[in-house]
Amino acid sequence: MQKQDAIVVGAGPYGLSIAAYLQEADVEPYVIGRPMAFWKEHMPRRMLLRSHIEASSIAAPHEQLSLAAYQRMTGSPVTEPIPVEDFIAYGQWFQRQVVRNLDTRQVRSIAYDGDVFALSLEDGERLLARSVVLALGIGLFTHRPPQFAHVPRELAPHSSDLADPAQFRGKRVAVLGRGQSALEGAALLHESGADVEILTRSAGIEYLAYPWRTKLFRKLTPGPLTRFSHMVIPPTDLGRFRTVRIIADPDKFRRRSPEAQAALAKVATKPIGAYWLPTRLKGVPVRAGVRVERVDVVADGLKLALSDGGTTCVDRVVLGTGYTVDVSKYDILDGSLRRAIRTCDDGYPVLTTGLQTSVNGLYMAGVIGEKALGPTLRFVTGTSNAGPRVAAAIAGKPVRR
Ligand SMILES: Cc1cc2nc3c(=O)[nH]c(=O)nc-3n(C[C@H](O)[C@H](O)[C@H](O)COP(=O)(O)OP(=O)(O)OC[C@H]3O[C@@H](n4cnc5c(N)ncnc54)[C@H](O)[C@@H]3O)c2cc1C
């Protein structure tokens, strides 16, 4: 059986970006995954991306693969805020440029004999590789609060399972949470004719201000981003004016103490809505400072007992309750391989700066690498940090960023 140098599992932004950097390093990867599948199948239709255009390019060693180049070459204009359909079209275009022979089969299991990885695919075929990169995304890590453990998923979907908000037209829907996914989901449900209420444990909802500082700076320095532009306001678009440069750069991030790193991660991933949401959520009631204590499945929906002593009856609940990263949820790894991966107490794998696990040749990219390279890895913009580092580690030589 032919042995591949590197197999990349995942054809979302991370898998595709890493494939482009591996090619730059003269390693031709074998890429498996359905292109942009999570974005196509899980994100709500008509969703707007919170990240700006410059933070939404899938990183590659050549400018011809940026979102700006996509617009130039295809003549498809992408406006800001970016509609999810446009971003998916860009990701699929990127895939066609970089990975012509994408294998869209599911990987069922991965085993390791101490030298070579063996991947079993859905149709029973086996592939062998010296290195494997897992870029499986955030979808495996959805967090469902324990009060909802007994509730069927159709009655209480997670916000990452809200592909068609129109199906809730005319229904009473409680949205739990105050992050971007929860709030954008609430706005789309409201616009689709659902009777929406937002419930949050915190004292209220916060929205980002219009990024006038960045917009003004980009207006004053038109054209492609230069080194200088990166130094003043990097495109990653995460954090405040004082922290944005540290968060953008994994080397600066890693030099901070663990406590400072945790504080920076909190700033970058704080639950907060985009600046365009307040107008869209006008008229949607918000119940702040309440927790859902108990959930009963009743004949016509769900009855929620709240921490303020009140109850509310709804047809559906949307759980905008975030994600809990835990490498043990990677159930495609066979038991002994999973046990060989060193983990931190909180379930993240211990990774090198090249995103290699403690198993030689096994790499993990995307949100699972955020402890190693910082919070950019939770977003598309972090592909610029992950791609060159993973490719350099596999190829054993520096790779153009
Ligand atoms: C509602 C919502 C809104 C978001 N908005 C933004 C935003 O505006 N900006 C932003 O930067 N980020 C946003 N994100 C975060 C975004 O999901 C990630 O940044 C991005 O998808 C990470 O890319 P990825 O390549 O790691 O994973 P994904 O895009 O999830 O891709 C995973 C890939 O792995 C493949 N795969 C998984 N398991 C297997 C298997 N067993 N076998 C074969 N293939 C497999 C899938 O087919 C897919 O190709 C949002 C997330 C959500 C949920």
The ligand as an SDF file (V2000), in Angstrom:
LIG
                    3D

 53 58  0  0  0  0  0  0  0  0999 V2000
  -22.3560   30.1570   14.0360 C   0  0  0  0  0  0  0  0  0  0  0  0
  -20.8690   30.3590   13.8570 C   0  0  0  0  0  0  0  0  0  0  0  0
  -20.3880   31.5360   13.3010 C   0  0  0  0  0  0  0  0  0  0  0  0
  -19.0240   31.7290   13.0920 C   0  0  0  0  0  0  0  0  0  0  0  0
  -18.6030   32.9000   12.5390 N   0  0  0  0  0  0  0  0  0  0  0  0
  -17.2910   33.0980   12.3220 C   0  0  0  0  0  0  0  0  0  0  0  0
  -16.8150   34.3060   11.7230 C   0  0  0  0  0  0  0  0  0  0  0  0
  -17.5790   35.2130   11.4000 O   0  0  0  0  0  0  0  0  0  0  0  0
  -15.4790   34.4350   11.4980 N   0  0  0  0  0  0  0  0  0  0  0  0
  -14.5920   33.4590   11.8460 C   0  0  0  0  0  0  0  0  0  0  0  0
  -13.4010   33.6440   11.6150 O   0  0  0  0  0  0  0  0  0  0  0  0
  -14.9950   32.3160   12.4300 N   0  0  0  0  0  0  0  0  0  0  0  0
  -16.3250   32.1080   12.6790 C   0  0  0  0  0  0  0  0  0  0  0  0
  -16.7540   30.9520   13.2710 N   0  0  0  0  0  0  0  0  0  0  0  0
  -15.7490   29.9550   13.6730 C   0  0  0  0  0  0  0  0  0  0  0  0
  -15.4950   28.9700   12.5080 C   0  0  0  0  0  0  0  0  0  0  0  0
  -16.3150   27.8380   12.6610 O   0  0  0  0  0  0  0  0  0  0  0  0
  -14.0870   28.5310   12.4880 C   0  0  0  0  0  0  0  0  0  0  0  0
  -13.2530   29.6530   12.4460 O   0  0  0  0  0  0  0  0  0  0  0  0
  -13.7280   27.6950   11.2510 C   0  0  0  0  0  0  0  0  0  0  0  0
  -14.8020   26.9520   10.7350 O   0  0  0  0  0  0  0  0  0  0  0  0
  -12.6510   26.7370   11.6030 C   0  0  0  0  0  0  0  0  0  0  0  0
  -12.2900   26.0390   10.4640 O   0  0  0  0  0  0  0  0  0  0  0  0
  -11.8000   24.5320   10.5270 P   0  0  0  0  0  0  0  0  0  0  0  0
  -11.1550   24.2660    9.2410 O   0  0  0  0  0  0  0  0  0  0  0  0
  -11.0350   24.3290   11.7850 O   0  0  0  0  0  0  0  0  0  0  0  0
  -13.1430   23.6550   10.7130 O   0  0  0  0  0  0  0  0  0  0  0  0
  -14.4470   23.4700    9.8620 P   0  0  0  0  0  0  0  0  0  0  0  0
  -14.7380   24.6210    8.9990 O   0  0  0  0  0  0  0  0  0  0  0  0
  -15.4870   23.0510   10.8360 O   0  0  0  0  0  0  0  0  0  0  0  0
  -14.1100   22.2200    8.9160 O   0  0  0  0  0  0  0  0  0  0  0  0
  -14.0050   20.8940    9.4200 C   0  0  0  0  0  0  0  0  0  0  0  0
  -13.7090   19.9620    8.2740 C   0  0  0  0  0  0  0  0  0  0  0  0
  -13.4070   18.6750    8.8120 O   0  0  0  0  0  0  0  0  0  0  0  0
  -14.0870   17.6920    8.0570 C   0  0  0  0  0  0  0  0  0  0  0  0
  -14.2390   16.5120    8.9190 N   0  0  0  0  0  0  0  0  0  0  0  0
  -14.6120   16.4710   10.2120 C   0  0  0  0  0  0  0  0  0  0  0  0
  -14.6110   15.1970   10.6480 N   0  0  0  0  0  0  0  0  0  0  0  0
  -14.1970   14.4320    9.6060 C   0  0  0  0  0  0  0  0  0  0  0  0
  -14.0010   13.0400    9.4240 C   0  0  0  0  0  0  0  0  0  0  0  0
  -14.1900   12.1460   10.4180 N   0  0  0  0  0  0  0  0  0  0  0  0
  -13.5830   12.5950    8.2070 N   0  0  0  0  0  0  0  0  0  0  0  0
  -13.3780   13.4680    7.1850 C   0  0  0  0  0  0  0  0  0  0  0  0
  -13.5490   14.8000    7.3100 N   0  0  0  0  0  0  0  0  0  0  0  0
  -13.9570   15.2580    8.5040 C   0  0  0  0  0  0  0  0  0  0  0  0
  -15.3730   18.3550    7.6370 C   0  0  0  0  0  0  0  0  0  0  0  0
  -15.9660   17.6970    6.5160 O   0  0  0  0  0  0  0  0  0  0  0  0
  -14.8660   19.7450    7.2840 C   0  0  0  0  0  0  0  0  0  0  0  0
  -14.3710   19.7150    5.9690 O   0  0  0  0  0  0  0  0  0  0  0  0
  -18.1100   30.7290   13.4940 C   0  0  0  0  0  0  0  0  0  0  0  0
  -18.5870   29.5350   14.0620 C   0  0  0  0  0  0  0  0  0  0  0  0
  -19.9520   29.3490   14.2390 C   0  0  0  0  0  0  0  0  0  0  0  0
  -20.4420   28.0540   14.8390 C   0  0  0  0  0  0  0  0  0  0  0  0
  1  2  1  0
  2  3  1  0
  2 52  2  0
  3  4  2  0
  4  5  1  0
  4 50  1  0
  5  6  2  0
  6  7  1  0
  6 13  1  0
  7  8  2  0
  7  9  1  0
  9 10  1  0
 10 11  2  0
 10 12  1  0
 12 13  2  0
 13 14  1  0
 14 15  1  0
 14 50  1  0
 15 16  1  0
 16 17  1  0
 16 18  1  0
 18 19  1  0
 18 20  1  0
 20 21  1  0
 20 22  1  0
 22 23  1  0
 23 24  1  0
 24 25  2  0
 24 26  1  0
 24 27  1  0
 27 28  1  0
 28 29  2  0
 28 30  1  0
 28 31  1  0
 31 32  1  0
 32 33  1  0
 33 34  1  0
 33 48  1  0
 34 35  1  0
 35 36  1  0
 35 46  1  0
 36 37  1  0
 36 45  1  0
 37 38  2  0
 38 39  1  0
 39 40  1  0
 39 45  2  0
 40 41  1  0
 40 42  2  0
 42 43  1  0
 43 44  2  0
 44 45  1  0
 46 47  1  0
 46 48  1  0
 48 49  1  0
 50 51  2  0
 51 52  1  0
 52 53  1  0
M  END
$$$$
